[in-house]
Amino acid sequence: MIIKEGSIIPNVGIGSYLLDITKKELLDIIGNNYKETMRKRDSIISVENAKFWIAEDGKVDQIGVTKGFRGTYKNVISIGSTLAEVKERIGNYVEVGDTYEMENEKGICFELEDVDDWEELIAPIEFIYVFRV
């Protein structure tokens, strides 16, 4: 299964995949073609180009999309965009571990592609995540 498009809304969801739905509700939407990785406090359900973190409360806590997803954040930022574009079109960001979060909007972060001659501002965004705040 591949997720092709949809609006990316921080602290809400990506397209028709919403944060706070139950694991059962998620599986009803995505069907049987997924892989689940169990961890100590949560699990991650993976499909071809997306991941869903299921928290201890049994609900979707975070959603991430990658290549093959064509949806946008604020109609301008998508997979393959750069942090330079984020800064120019949306606003400032802050580095948090291996990701970059919007400074003035919680519930979204970006992970950059590991490319040769990596530079923060011009490396393409490889993953976009939304999460509960």
Contacts in CASP RR format, 6 or more apart in sequence:
PFRMAT RR
TARGET T0000
AUTHOR 0000-0000-0000
METHOD contacts of the structure
MODEL  1
MIIKEGSIIPNVGIGSYLLDITKKELLDIIGNNYKETMRKRDSIISVENA
KFWIAEDGKVDQIGVTKGFRGTYKNVISIGSTLAEVKERIGNYVEVGDTY
EMENEKGICFELEDVDDWEELIAPIEFIYVFRV
1 30 0 8 1.000
1 31 0 8 1.000
1 33 0 8 1.000
1 34 0 8 1.000
1 47 0 8 1.000
1 48 0 8 1.000
2 47 0 8 1.000
2 48 0 8 1.000
2 49 0 8 1.000
2 68 0 8 1.000
3 14 0 8 1.000
3 15 0 8 1.000
3 17 0 8 1.000
3 47 0 8 1.000
3 49 0 8 1.000
3 50 0 8 1.000
3 65 0 8 1.000
3 69 0 8 1.000
4 68 0 8 1.000
4 69 0 8 1.000
4 70 0 8 1.000
4 71 0 8 1.000
5 15 0 8 1.000
5 69 0 8 1.000
5 70 0 8 1.000
5 71 0 8 1.000
6 14 0 8 1.000
6 15 0 8 1.000
6 16 0 8 1.000
6 71 0 8 1.000
6 72 0 8 1.000
7 14 0 8 1.000
7 15 0 8 1.000
7 71 0 8 1.000
7 72 0 8 1.000
7 73 0 8 1.000
8 14 0 8 1.000
8 15 0 8 1.000
8 65 0 8 1.000
8 71 0 8 1.000
8 72 0 8 1.000
8 73 0 8 1.000
8 77 0 8 1.000
8 108 0 8 1.000
8 128 0 8 1.000
8 130 0 8 1.000
9 15 0 8 1.000
9 130 0 8 1.000
10 73 0 8 1.000
10 102 0 8 1.000
10 105 0 8 1.000
10 106 0 8 1.000
10 107 0 8 1.000
10 108 0 8 1.000
10 130 0 8 1.000
10 133 0 8 1.000
11 19 0 8 1.000
11 106 0 8 1.000
11 107 0 8 1.000
11 108 0 8 1.000
11 130 0 8 1.000
11 131 0 8 1.000
11 132 0 8 1.000
11 133 0 8 1.000
12 18 0 8 1.000
12 19 0 8 1.000
12 130 0 8 1.000
13 19 0 8 1.000
13 63 0 8 1.000
13 130 0 8 1.000
14 50 0 8 1.000
14 63 0 8 1.000
14 64 0 8 1.000
14 65 0 8 1.000
14 69 0 8 1.000
14 71 0 8 1.000
14 128 0 8 1.000
14 130 0 8 1.000
15 71 0 8 1.000
16 29 0 8 1.000
17 26 0 8 1.000
17 29 0 8 1.000
17 50 0 8 1.000
17 52 0 8 1.000
17 60 0 8 1.000
17 63 0 8 1.000
18 60 0 8 1.000
19 59 0 8 1.000
19 60 0 8 1.000
19 61 0 8 1.000
19 62 0 8 1.000
19 63 0 8 1.000
19 130 0 8 1.000
19 131 0 8 1.000
19 132 0 8 1.000
20 59 0 8 1.000
20 60 0 8 1.000
20 132 0 8 1.000
21 59 0 8 1.000
21 60 0 8 1.000
22 58 0 8 1.000
22 59 0 8 1.000
22 60 0 8 1.000
23 45 0 8 1.000
23 54 0 8 1.000
23 58 0 8 1.000
23 59 0 8 1.000
23 60 0 8 1.000
26 45 0 8 1.000
26 52 0 8 1.000
26 54 0 8 1.000
26 60 0 8 1.000
27 34 0 8 1.000
27 45 0 8 1.000
30 45 0 8 1.000
30 47 0 8 1.000
33 47 0 8 1.000
34 45 0 8 1.000
34 46 0 8 1.000
34 47 0 8 1.000
35 45 0 8 1.000
35 46 0 8 1.000
36 43 0 8 1.000
36 44 0 8 1.000
36 45 0 8 1.000
36 46 0 8 1.000
37 43 0 8 1.000
37 44 0 8 1.000
37 46 0 8 1.000
41 55 0 8 1.000
41 56 0 8 1.000
42 53 0 8 1.000
42 54 0 8 1.000
42 55 0 8 1.000
42 56 0 8 1.000
42 61 0 8 1.000
43 53 0 8 1.000
43 54 0 8 1.000
44 51 0 8 1.000
44 52 0 8 1.000
44 53 0 8 1.000
44 54 0 8 1.000
45 51 0 8 1.000
45 52 0 8 1.000
45 54 0 8 1.000
46 52 0 8 1.000
49 65 0 8 1.000
49 66 0 8 1.000
49 67 0 8 1.000
49 68 0 8 1.000
49 69 0 8 1.000
50 63 0 8 1.000
50 64 0 8 1.000
50 65 0 8 1.000
50 66 0 8 1.000
50 69 0 8 1.000
51 62 0 8 1.000
51 63 0 8 1.000
51 64 0 8 1.000
52 60 0 8 1.000
52 62 0 8 1.000
52 63 0 8 1.000
52 64 0 8 1.000
53 60 0 8 1.000
53 61 0 8 1.000
53 62 0 8 1.000
53 63 0 8 1.000
53 131 0 8 1.000
54 60 0 8 1.000
54 61 0 8 1.000
55 61 0 8 1.000
55 132 0 8 1.000
61 131 0 8 1.000
61 132 0 8 1.000
62 129 0 8 1.000
62 130 0 8 1.000
62 131 0 8 1.000
62 132 0 8 1.000
63 129 0 8 1.000
63 130 0 8 1.000
63 131 0 8 1.000
64 127 0 8 1.000
64 128 0 8 1.000
64 129 0 8 1.000
64 130 0 8 1.000
65 71 0 8 1.000
65 79 0 8 1.000
65 127 0 8 1.000
65 128 0 8 1.000
66 79 0 8 1.000
66 126 0 8 1.000
66 127 0 8 1.000
66 128 0 8 1.000
67 79 0 8 1.000
67 126 0 8 1.000
68 79 0 8 1.000
69 78 0 8 1.000
69 79 0 8 1.000
69 128 0 8 1.000
70 78 0 8 1.000
70 79 0 8 1.000
71 78 0 8 1.000
71 79 0 8 1.000
72 78 0 8 1.000
73 90 0 8 1.000
73 108 0 8 1.000
73 128 0 8 1.000
74 89 0 8 1.000
74 90 0 8 1.000
76 85 0 8 1.000
76 89 0 8 1.000
76 90 0 8 1.000
77 85 0 8 1.000
77 86 0 8 1.000
77 89 0 8 1.000
77 90 0 8 1.000
77 125 0 8 1.000
77 128 0 8 1.000
78 125 0 8 1.000
78 128 0 8 1.000
79 124 0 8 1.000
79 125 0 8 1.000
79 126 0 8 1.000
79 127 0 8 1.000
79 128 0 8 1.000
80 113 0 8 1.000
80 124 0 8 1.000
80 125 0 8 1.000
80 126 0 8 1.000
81 124 0 8 1.000
81 125 0 8 1.000
82 121 0 8 1.000
82 122 0 8 1.000
82 123 0 8 1.000
82 124 0 8 1.000
82 125 0 8 1.000
83 93 0 8 1.000
83 100 0 8 1.000
83 110 0 8 1.000
83 112 0 8 1.000
83 120 0 8 1.000
83 121 0 8 1.000
83 122 0 8 1.000
83 123 0 8 1.000
83 125 0 8 1.000
84 121 0 8 1.000
84 122 0 8 1.000
86 93 0 8 1.000
86 100 0 8 1.000
86 102 0 8 1.000
86 110 0 8 1.000
86 125 0 8 1.000
87 93 0 8 1.000
87 121 0 8 1.000
90 102 0 8 1.000
91 102 0 8 1.000
91 103 0 8 1.000
91 104 0 8 1.000
92 102 0 8 1.000
92 103 0 8 1.000
92 104 0 8 1.000
93 100 0 8 1.000
93 101 0 8 1.000
93 102 0 8 1.000
93 103 0 8 1.000
93 110 0 8 1.000
94 100 0 8 1.000
94 101 0 8 1.000
94 103 0 8 1.000
96 109 0 8 1.000
98 111 0 8 1.000
99 109 0 8 1.000
99 110 0 8 1.000
99 111 0 8 1.000
99 129 0 8 1.000
100 109 0 8 1.000
100 110 0 8 1.000
100 111 0 8 1.000
100 112 0 8 1.000
101 107 0 8 1.000
101 108 0 8 1.000
101 109 0 8 1.000
101 110 0 8 1.000
102 108 0 8 1.000
102 109 0 8 1.000
106 133 0 8 1.000
107 130 0 8 1.000
107 131 0 8 1.000
107 132 0 8 1.000
107 133 0 8 1.000
108 128 0 8 1.000
108 129 0 8 1.000
108 130 0 8 1.000
108 131 0 8 1.000
109 128 0 8 1.000
109 129 0 8 1.000
109 131 0 8 1.000
110 125 0 8 1.000
110 127 0 8 1.000
110 128 0 8 1.000
110 129 0 8 1.000
111 125 0 8 1.000
111 126 0 8 1.000
111 127 0 8 1.000
111 128 0 8 1.000
111 129 0 8 1.000
112 118 0 8 1.000
112 120 0 8 1.000
112 123 0 8 1.000
112 124 0 8 1.000
112 125 0 8 1.000
112 126 0 8 1.000
113 123 0 8 1.000
113 124 0 8 1.000
113 125 0 8 1.000
113 126 0 8 1.000
114 123 0 8 1.000
114 126 0 8 1.000
115 123 0 8 1.000
115 124 0 8 1.000
END
